[in-house]
């Protein structure tokens, strides 16, 4: 029986995503998300930023590679995956990343507070693509 392994994060892309393909032709898109947190400590508000590496696969990767850009807001639902390896000196390393199972693109807003017309259109198309991508991915 599988244990529960689920995560939901919301934040902004730190840099443009990197879309690549495995030797067998499977699409993979890697991007980093910054999540901000504010809290009060000793009557002062503190800010904390956490950075998370995310990878999306197959059709979802292609959609993310097409529509995501640095600064774009996203909500990512996925699972945690731990990579472990040993470097040439024999030192063990470990890294935890998020494997995206669903990505929502937040609307982009122009400086005057109105949604960007061209981005709004792209987001609508992206929603349809997200549905198709979700249906194409079976876990």
Secondary structure, DSSP 8 states (H G I E B T S, - for coil): ------EEEEEEESS--EEEE-TT--EEEEEEEEEEEEEEETTEEEEEEEEEEEEEEHHHHHHHHHH--TT-EEEEEEEEEEEEEE-TTS-EEEEEEEEEEEEEE---B-TTSSB-HHHHHHHHHHHHHHHHHHHH---
